[in-house]
Amino acid sequence: MPANVSVIMFVTWRIVFIIIPLGWFYNMIGNRYIRTCRELRRLDANTKAPILAFFGETLVGVDTVRAFDTGDRFMIENQKRIDENTKPMLWNIVSNRWLSKPFRL
């Protein structure tokens, strides 16, 4: 790729005025994407831990849950935690789609 750019710049030197700002713009977008992706992965990990802990505690106390017939309450609580966990994943998918748009130009 750098060789292709070098040949293009040698043949049509005016392309430098387009390539340099475009490269800076892509670099800026890439840096922003990396920071955003890192933060979304952190959020995903932070929201996944309570799900796993709650599920483990429910499995340990499954006899008590059945004895008091509170399975529905535990299922609703687990669904709420899973819903909270899917939000960062959704934003991660959206940011991936957003990043793919400028690079398809």
C-alpha positions in Angstrom: 0.0 0.0 0.0 2.7 2.6 0.8 4.4 1.8 -2.6 1.1 2.5 -4.4 0.7 5.8 -2.6 4.3 6.8 -3.4 3.8 6.1 -7.1 0.5 8.1 -7.2 2.1 11.0 -5.3 5.1 11.0 -7.8 2.8 10.9 -10.8 0.2 13.4 -9.6 1.9 15.5 -6.9 -1.4 17.4 -6.1 -2.8 14.2 -4.5 -0.5 15.0 -1.5 -3.0 17.8 -0.5 -5.7 15.1 -0.3 -3.8 12.1 1.1 -2.2 13.9 4.1 -5.4 15.3 5.6 -7.3 12.1 4.8 -4.6 10.0 6.6 -4.8 12.4 9.6 -8.6 12.0 9.6 -8.4 8.2 9.4 -5.9 8.1 12.2 -8.1 10.3 14.4 -11.1 8.1 13.8 -9.0 5.0 14.5 -7.7 6.4 17.8 -11.2 7.3 18.9 -12.5 3.9 17.9 -9.8 2.1 19.9 -10.6 4.1 23.0 -14.3 3.5 22.6 -13.9 -0.2 21.9 -11.7 -0.6 25.0 -14.3 1.2 27.2 -17.2 -0.9 25.8 -15.3 -4.1 26.5 -14.7 -2.9 30.1 -18.4 -2.2 30.5 -19.2 -5.6 29.1 -16.9 -7.3 31.6 -18.3 -5.2 34.5 -21.9 -6.1 33.7 -21.1 -9.8 33.0 -19.6 -10.4 36.5 -22.9 -9.8 38.4 -24.7 -12.2 36.0 -22.3 -15.0 36.7 -22.2 -14.3 40.4 -26.0 -14.2 40.6 -26.3 -17.4 38.6 -23.8 -19.2 40.8 -25.5 -18.1 43.9 -28.8 -19.2 42.5 -27.4 -22.7 41.7 -26.0 -23.0 45.2 -29.4 -22.1 46.7 -31.7 -23.8 44.2 -33.2 -25.9 47.0 -34.2 -22.8 49.0 -35.5 -21.1 45.9 -37.7 -24.1 45.2 -38.8 -24.4 48.8 -40.0 -20.8 48.9 -41.4 -20.9 45.3 -39.5 -17.8 44.3 -38.2 -19.0 40.9 -40.1 -16.4 39.0 -38.5 -13.6 41.0 -35.0 -15.0 40.4 -35.7 -15.4 36.7 -36.9 -11.8 36.4 -33.8 -10.5 38.3 -31.5 -12.6 36.0 -33.3 -11.2 32.9 -32.7 -7.6 34.2 -29.0 -8.3 34.6 -28.8 -9.9 31.2 -30.5 -6.8 29.7 -28.0 -4.5 31.4 -25.2 -6.7 29.9 -26.5 -6.5 26.3 -26.4 -2.7 26.2 -22.6 -2.4 25.9 -22.6 -5.3 23.3 -25.2 -3.4 21.3 -23.1 -0.2 21.4 -20.1 -2.2 20.4 -21.9 -3.5 17.3 -23.1 0.0 16.5 -19.6 1.4 16.8 -18.2 -1.3 14.5 -20.8 -0.5 11.9 -20.1 3.2 12.3 -16.4 2.6 11.7 -16.9 0.5 8.7 -18.8 3.3 6.9 -15.9 5.9 6.6 -13.5 3.2 5.4 -15.7 2.1 2.6 -15.4 5.4 0.8 
